[in-house]
């Protein structure tokens, strides 16, 4: 049984790239064809024991049999890129990148084959969107590379759907061995960490400097806050069109920018048939609705609440505290809604930080997961049974009913409701502060100790 873990690098680049100024972090080309560093963002050296190696003899495996040595690789961005499955258009031609797994040095592959306590760890600290095809493709690439599948750890953002998905694949494909799945709540930890950071560094120490009682009891000017960056996701388009159709842009803070460089090419080509084909969700949005409201939405171009530069805006260290003070409730439109993988991103934890109740347009089981993490939610004030609905179409309808219910309230009624929620709001923010204040210790538990446990369970 293993008791310790050390992360191994032979080509680290700058393994603590998070120490660098933001504009220096992404100078390197991290595409798989560009000979990228092993990791790009993890900053593993902050919290884990790290060993950089130039040759195999640098590690005494034989006398450290209770230690797992993990060779770390970290995909950059979309996992399809890492797998060489994503096709990009460059230099007037379509190019498929070489899969990262095929670039792991043969020396490392040999060590994985021969050394019992040496493992490959694919660390996707900010990615949880795995499909069946992704997992099948990893297996194929590992087999082709002659890397033992049972010596591979897939460390991912906490995802409560991937276990069942992976077990079905193992059964259907009759695989002899399987990877070790290690869920890791990186978004919870990072947003907790922000709570105790200096505001000049993008943190939220602001809340230590203000009169919280005054902030909580002051009346607000808007009912709900609905942030959007990438609007292209179908559940976000659907919700924006519904809110526009039902006149909800007036009393709520709603953000989107159809001119964002990443998506601007998408909107002129979007048709009703293509829209309904992708998800099959048409029961509450007819062709006539589309013909009336999509042109108006497309023509509106943007709705800016605070930050207007959507191309550089991210979910971390980009907080606008004053915006949250203007509304009573947040609509959290998660990264995925229809997909089978189930996870929570940083978006919901932002609400805890900013003393906001919320409705989640996301995966089934999101509310349940938050309660398991020890947070309090809002079932006393509105029906949260939408969280139990497996059918995505039906879950969306139920969520939208709650949004309409909140929008039907007057500002005075929402103010009274918000006052009743204050104990829960304070409790949740205090919990996020606790996570931030104990970040290193919790990191060790969630990452090192849980990863060791996951490996030991598969021995």
VMD Tcl script that draws the C-alpha trace (Angstrom):
set ca {
  {0.00 0.00 0.00}
  {1.29 3.45 -0.92}
  {1.66 6.18 1.68}
  {3.31 9.09 -0.16}
  {3.24 10.71 -3.60}
  {5.86 12.68 -5.52}
  {5.22 14.32 -8.90}
  {7.90 13.80 -11.51}
  {8.98 16.13 -14.32}
  {11.59 15.70 -17.01}
  {10.47 18.64 -19.17}
  {8.59 20.96 -16.86}
  {8.86 24.28 -18.61}
  {7.87 26.64 -15.79}
  {5.92 24.33 -13.51}
  {4.77 27.25 -11.38}
  {3.55 29.31 -14.28}
  {0.83 30.77 -12.02}
  {3.61 32.79 -10.38}
  {4.04 34.71 -13.62}
  {2.11 37.84 -14.62}
  {-0.98 36.92 -16.65}
  {0.39 38.38 -19.89}
  {3.51 36.19 -19.56}
  {1.70 32.93 -18.85}
  {0.59 32.16 -22.37}
  {3.61 33.22 -24.42}
  {4.50 29.58 -25.16}
  {2.70 27.56 -27.81}
  {0.95 24.79 -25.92}
  {-0.44 22.97 -28.94}
  {0.67 19.31 -28.94}
  {2.75 19.79 -32.10}
  {4.76 22.59 -30.52}
  {6.79 20.48 -28.06}
  {4.88 21.95 -25.11}
  {5.89 21.74 -21.46}
  {4.39 18.96 -19.36}
  {2.14 21.35 -17.49}
  {0.98 24.87 -18.14}
  {-1.05 26.06 -15.18}
  {-0.96 23.62 -12.29}
  {1.60 25.32 -10.09}
  {2.18 21.89 -8.54}
  {5.37 23.04 -6.85}
  {3.34 25.16 -4.46}
  {1.60 22.32 -2.67}
  {3.06 18.96 -3.73}
  {6.41 17.28 -3.44}
  {8.06 17.66 -6.83}
  {11.03 15.85 -8.32}
  {12.57 17.05 -11.59}
  {14.59 14.32 -13.28}
  {17.23 14.31 -15.98}
  {17.71 10.55 -15.93}
  {16.08 7.50 -14.39}
  {18.85 6.98 -11.83}
  {17.87 10.20 -10.07}
  {15.05 8.32 -8.29}
  {15.60 5.43 -5.91}
  {12.41 3.49 -6.63}
  {13.54 0.31 -4.90}
  {14.05 1.91 -1.49}
  {10.86 3.98 -1.71}
  {8.29 1.32 -2.47}
  {5.67 3.08 -0.34}
  {5.86 6.16 -2.60}
  {3.91 6.73 -5.83}
  {5.93 8.63 -8.40}
  {3.61 10.23 -10.96}
  {4.81 11.52 -14.31}
  {2.59 14.56 -14.81}
  {1.06 15.75 -18.05}
  {-1.54 18.47 -18.23}
  {-3.73 19.14 -21.27}
  {-4.10 22.75 -22.30}
  {-7.68 23.81 -22.94}
  {-10.02 21.47 -24.80}
  {-9.31 17.80 -24.16}
  {-9.80 17.00 -27.86}
  {-6.65 19.02 -28.52}
  {-4.67 16.86 -26.11}
  {-5.99 13.71 -27.80}
  {-5.16 14.97 -31.29}
  {-8.86 14.67 -32.07}
  {-9.46 18.35 -32.72}
  {-9.06 19.69 -36.24}
  {-8.01 23.35 -36.56}
  {-7.77 25.57 -39.63}
  {-4.33 27.08 -40.02}
  {-2.23 28.31 -42.95}
  {-5.13 27.75 -45.36}
  {-5.52 24.08 -44.48}
  {-7.16 21.86 -41.88}
  {-4.64 20.36 -39.46}
  {-5.08 17.61 -36.87}
  {-2.56 17.91 -34.03}
  {-0.49 14.97 -32.91}
  {-1.83 13.42 -29.69}
  {0.17 14.34 -26.61}
  {0.35 10.71 -25.42}
  {2.44 9.83 -28.51}
  {5.00 12.44 -27.47}
  {5.74 10.97 -24.04}
  {9.45 9.99 -24.11}
  {10.21 6.31 -24.62}
  {12.29 6.34 -21.46}
  {9.14 7.27 -19.52}
  {7.06 4.62 -21.31}
  {9.66 1.99 -20.37}
  {9.56 3.12 -16.74}
  {5.75 2.86 -16.72}
  {6.02 -0.68 -18.03}
  {8.69 -1.87 -15.59}
  {8.50 0.11 -12.34}
  {5.56 -0.83 -10.06}
  {5.36 2.54 -8.26}
  {5.71 4.76 -11.33}
  {2.45 6.06 -12.85}
  {1.32 8.43 -15.58}
  {-1.03 11.15 -14.27}
  {-3.10 13.09 -16.80}
  {-4.06 16.16 -14.80}
  {-7.01 18.12 -16.14}
  {-7.42 20.64 -13.39}
  {-9.80 22.89 -15.30}
  {-11.54 20.45 -17.62}
  {-14.32 17.94 -16.92}
  {-16.02 17.57 -20.28}
  {-15.14 14.01 -21.23}
  {-17.23 12.11 -23.74}
  {-17.48 8.36 -24.32}
  {-15.34 8.82 -27.41}
  {-12.64 10.64 -25.42}
  {-12.28 7.77 -22.98}
  {-12.26 5.18 -25.77}
  {-9.64 7.18 -27.67}
  {-7.38 7.40 -24.60}
  {-7.51 3.62 -24.35}
  {-6.56 3.24 -28.01}
  {-3.66 5.67 -27.70}
  {-2.35 4.04 -24.54}
  {-2.47 0.61 -26.21}
  {-0.68 1.91 -29.30}
  {1.94 3.60 -27.10}
  {2.33 0.40 -25.04}
  {1.56 2.29 -21.84}
  {-0.19 0.02 -19.30}
  {-3.73 1.31 -18.85}
  {-3.78 0.39 -15.15}
  {-0.72 2.62 -14.63}
  {-2.63 5.73 -15.76}
  {-4.38 8.15 -13.41}
  {-6.99 10.48 -14.92}
  {-7.20 13.34 -12.44}
  {-10.16 15.54 -13.34}
  {-12.35 18.32 -12.00}
  {-14.85 16.68 -9.65}
  {-17.29 14.94 -11.96}
  {-20.06 12.75 -10.58}
  {-21.03 11.29 -13.96}
  {-17.75 10.00 -15.36}
  {-17.55 6.93 -13.10}
  {-20.76 5.40 -14.44}
  {-19.88 6.47 -17.99}
  {-16.45 4.83 -17.79}
  {-17.76 1.61 -16.22}
  {-20.28 1.25 -19.07}
  {-17.47 1.62 -21.59}
  {-15.32 -0.97 -19.79}
  {-18.24 -3.41 -19.89}
  {-19.22 -2.72 -23.50}
  {-15.67 -2.80 -24.89}
  {-14.56 -5.72 -22.69}
  {-11.40 -3.89 -21.63}
  {-9.11 -6.00 -19.42}
  {-7.79 -3.02 -17.45}
  {-8.98 0.45 -16.65}
  {-7.51 3.80 -15.70}
  {-7.72 5.17 -12.18}
  {-10.24 8.02 -12.02}
  {-9.41 10.70 -9.46}
  {-12.01 13.51 -9.05}
  {-10.59 16.76 -7.69}
  {-12.65 19.86 -6.63}
  {-10.25 22.41 -8.08}
  {-12.90 25.09 -8.71}
  {-14.06 25.01 -5.08}
  {-10.48 25.32 -3.84}
  {-9.50 28.11 -6.22}
  {-12.56 30.25 -5.55}
  {-12.03 29.72 -1.82}
  {-8.44 30.81 -2.24}
  {-9.63 34.01 -3.94}
  {-11.66 34.89 -0.85}
  {-8.51 35.54 1.16}
  {-6.39 37.15 -1.56}
  {-5.60 40.82 -1.78}
  {-7.97 42.64 -4.13}
  {-5.01 44.01 -6.13}
  {-4.26 40.38 -7.05}
  {-7.84 39.73 -8.10}
  {-8.91 38.48 -4.68}
  {-11.91 39.31 -2.53}
  {-10.41 40.65 0.68}
  {-12.80 43.52 -0.06}
  {-15.37 41.71 2.07}
  {-13.13 42.08 5.12}
  {-13.22 45.84 4.69}
  {-16.92 46.59 4.25}
  {-19.90 46.72 6.56}
  {-21.47 43.34 5.76}
  {-24.69 44.15 7.66}
  {-25.16 47.28 5.58}
  {-24.36 45.42 2.36}
  {-26.92 42.73 3.14}
  {-29.72 45.08 4.17}
  {-29.42 47.76 1.47}
  {-32.12 47.64 -1.19}
  {-31.06 46.70 -4.68}
  {-31.99 47.94 -8.13}
  {-32.40 44.66 -10.05}
  {-33.97 41.27 -9.50}
  {-31.52 38.83 -11.06}
  {-27.97 38.77 -12.42}
  {-27.27 36.55 -15.42}
  {-23.63 36.53 -16.58}
  {-22.70 35.01 -19.96}
  {-19.39 34.84 -21.74}
  {-19.55 31.99 -24.23}
  {-23.14 32.25 -25.44}
  {-22.86 29.62 -28.16}
  {-23.85 26.78 -25.81}
  {-27.42 25.79 -26.58}
  {-28.91 26.15 -23.11}
  {-27.56 29.70 -22.91}
  {-28.98 30.73 -26.28}
  {-32.31 29.17 -25.31}
  {-32.46 30.97 -21.98}
  {-31.48 34.33 -23.45}
  {-34.13 34.05 -26.15}
  {-36.77 33.06 -23.61}
  {-35.85 35.95 -21.33}
  {-35.93 38.39 -24.23}
  {-39.29 37.01 -25.41}
  {-40.76 37.27 -21.90}
  {-39.50 40.81 -21.30}
  {-36.96 39.94 -18.62}
  {-34.10 42.10 -19.86}
  {-35.67 45.18 -18.30}
  {-35.55 44.35 -14.59}
  {-32.51 42.03 -14.61}
  {-28.80 42.40 -15.31}
  {-28.01 40.26 -18.35}
  {-24.64 40.09 -20.11}
  {-23.59 38.73 -23.51}
  {-21.43 39.84 -26.42}
  {-22.02 38.32 -29.84}
  {-18.93 40.15 -31.14}
  {-16.53 38.09 -29.04}
  {-13.84 36.91 -31.45}
  {-14.20 33.26 -30.46}
  {-17.86 33.11 -31.50}
  {-18.61 36.01 -33.82}
  {-18.56 33.77 -36.92}
  {-21.23 31.49 -35.45}
  {-24.27 33.77 -35.25}
  {-25.02 34.63 -38.90}
  {-25.15 30.90 -39.77}
  {-27.33 29.70 -36.91}
  {-30.73 28.44 -38.09}
  {-33.70 27.04 -36.22}
  {-33.25 23.60 -37.78}
  {-29.59 23.45 -36.75}
  {-30.47 24.71 -33.29}
  {-33.17 22.12 -32.61}
  {-31.16 19.32 -34.23}
  {-28.26 19.70 -31.81}
  {-30.26 19.07 -28.68}
  {-33.74 18.13 -29.83}
  {-35.22 20.71 -27.49}
  {-38.15 22.42 -29.22}
  {-41.10 21.89 -26.93}
  {-41.10 25.40 -25.53}
  {-39.56 27.31 -28.41}
  {-41.39 27.10 -31.71}
  {-40.32 28.01 -35.23}
  {-42.51 31.12 -34.99}
  {-40.77 32.12 -31.72}
  {-37.40 31.66 -33.39}
  {-38.36 33.68 -36.44}
  {-39.50 36.56 -34.25}
  {-36.88 36.60 -31.51}
  {-33.61 35.32 -32.92}
  {-33.26 38.23 -35.41}
  {-33.88 40.67 -32.55}
  {-31.30 38.93 -30.39}
  {-28.77 38.85 -33.23}
  {-29.37 42.52 -33.98}
  {-28.93 43.51 -30.31}
  {-25.26 42.40 -30.58}
  {-24.36 42.80 -26.91}
  {-25.48 43.61 -23.41}
  {-22.65 44.84 -21.20}
  {-22.95 44.89 -17.41}
  {-19.37 45.67 -16.37}
  {-16.38 44.22 -18.28}
  {-16.69 44.78 -22.02}
  {-13.61 42.78 -23.10}
  {-15.08 39.28 -23.34}
  {-12.06 37.97 -25.27}
  {-9.76 38.12 -22.22}
  {-12.33 37.75 -19.47}
  {-12.12 34.57 -17.39}
  {-13.73 32.96 -14.37}
  {-10.84 33.61 -12.03}
  {-9.51 36.85 -10.56}
  {-11.99 38.88 -12.61}
  {-14.62 39.83 -10.04}
  {-16.94 42.84 -10.18}
  {-18.21 43.14 -6.64}
  {-20.37 46.19 -7.32}
  {-22.39 44.25 -9.90}
  {-23.42 41.59 -7.39}
  {-24.57 44.34 -5.01}
  {-27.15 45.50 -7.58}
  {-29.18 42.27 -7.77}
  {-30.75 39.78 -5.36}
  {-30.41 36.43 -7.16}
  {-27.99 34.96 -9.71}
  {-28.83 32.73 -12.64}
  {-25.88 30.35 -12.98}
  {-25.69 28.97 -16.50}
  {-23.17 26.18 -16.13}
  {-20.67 25.08 -18.78}
  {-22.81 22.07 -19.64}
  {-26.49 21.28 -19.38}
  {-27.40 18.55 -21.89}
  {-24.16 16.53 -21.65}
  {-23.87 13.34 -19.62}
  {-20.77 14.46 -17.75}
  {-21.79 16.23 -14.56}
  {-19.69 18.83 -12.79}
  {-19.69 22.26 -11.19}
  {-17.42 25.01 -12.50}
  {-16.25 28.14 -10.71}
  {-19.50 29.96 -11.57}
  {-21.60 28.70 -8.68}
  {-18.82 29.24 -6.11}
  {-18.63 32.87 -7.20}
  {-22.18 33.25 -5.86}
  {-21.19 31.92 -2.45}
  {-18.32 34.40 -2.36}
  {-20.62 37.30 -3.23}
  {-23.51 36.43 -0.90}
  {-25.88 35.53 -3.74}
  {-28.59 32.87 -3.87}
  {-28.91 31.25 -7.27}
  {-30.77 29.05 -9.71}
  {-28.53 26.59 -11.60}
  {-29.08 25.90 -15.28}
  {-26.78 22.90 -15.23}
  {-26.33 19.18 -14.71}
  {-28.70 17.00 -12.78}
  {-27.45 16.62 -9.23}
  {-25.73 20.03 -8.98}
  {-27.69 21.10 -5.89}
  {-27.19 17.66 -4.36}
  {-23.41 17.91 -4.87}
  {-23.29 21.35 -3.23}
  {-25.17 20.02 -0.20}
  {-22.72 17.10 -0.01}
  {-19.94 19.68 0.08}
  {-21.63 21.26 3.09}
  {-23.30 24.31 1.52}
  {-26.85 25.51 2.15}
  {-29.23 26.19 -0.73}
  {-32.65 27.74 -1.30}
  {-35.35 25.07 -1.20}
  {-37.15 26.99 1.52}
  {-37.86 29.83 -0.94}
  {-38.35 28.03 -4.26}
  {-38.68 24.52 -5.57}
  {-35.27 22.92 -6.20}
  {-36.69 19.59 -7.37}
  {-35.49 20.51 -10.88}
  {-32.14 19.19 -9.69}
  {-33.55 15.63 -9.60}
  {-34.88 15.59 -13.18}
  {-32.80 13.44 -15.53}
  {-34.51 14.46 -18.77}
  {-32.74 17.66 -19.83}
  {-35.77 19.13 -21.62}
  {-37.97 18.66 -18.57}
  {-35.27 19.95 -16.23}
  {-34.94 23.10 -18.32}
  {-38.70 23.72 -18.23}
  {-38.69 23.38 -14.45}
  {-35.69 25.69 -14.06}
  {-37.30 28.29 -16.27}
  {-40.47 28.15 -14.15}
  {-38.33 29.11 -11.13}
  {-36.72 31.96 -13.06}
  {-40.17 33.26 -14.03}
  {-41.31 32.89 -10.42}
  {-38.42 35.03 -9.16}
  {-38.97 37.57 -11.93}
  {-42.66 37.84 -10.94}
  {-41.69 39.19 -7.51}
  {-41.45 42.90 -6.81}
  {-38.13 44.32 -5.64}
  {-39.63 44.74 -2.16}
  {-40.72 41.10 -2.09}
  {-37.26 39.97 -3.21}
  {-35.67 42.20 -0.60}
  {-37.75 40.53 2.11}
  {-36.86 37.09 0.75}
  {-33.18 38.02 0.68}
  {-33.31 39.11 4.33}
  {-34.67 35.70 5.25}
  {-31.76 34.08 3.41}
  {-29.02 35.99 5.23}
  {-28.07 33.17 7.66}
  {-27.53 30.81 4.71}
  {-25.64 33.46 2.74}
  {-23.27 34.17 5.63}
  {-22.80 30.46 6.31}
  {-21.80 29.80 2.69}
  {-19.42 32.73 2.46}
  {-17.78 31.71 5.74}
  {-17.32 28.21 4.34}
  {-15.58 29.64 1.28}
  {-13.31 31.67 3.56}
  {-12.50 28.49 5.49}
  {-11.57 26.78 2.22}
  {-9.30 29.71 1.34}
  {-7.65 29.88 4.76}
  {-6.99 26.12 4.71}
  {-6.21 25.90 1.00}
  {-2.86 24.09 1.27}
  {-4.12 21.56 3.80}
  {-7.29 20.86 1.79}
  {-5.26 20.62 -1.41}
  {-3.19 17.91 0.22}
  {-6.32 16.02 1.32}
  {-8.25 16.35 -1.94}
  {-5.27 15.79 -4.17}
  {-2.42 13.81 -2.58}
  {-4.33 11.75 -0.02}
  {-7.34 11.03 -2.23}
  {-5.13 10.18 -5.19}
  {-3.10 7.76 -3.05}
  {-6.38 6.21 -1.88}
  {-7.64 5.84 -5.46}
  {-4.42 4.08 -6.51}
  {-4.46 1.78 -3.49}
  {-8.05 0.76 -4.24}
  {-6.94 -0.44 -7.67}
  {-3.91 -2.50 -6.56}
}
mol new
graphics top color blue
foreach p $ca { graphics top sphere $p radius 0.5 }
foreach p [lrange $ca 0 end-1] q [lrange $ca 1 end] { graphics top cylinder $p $q radius 0.2 }
display resetview
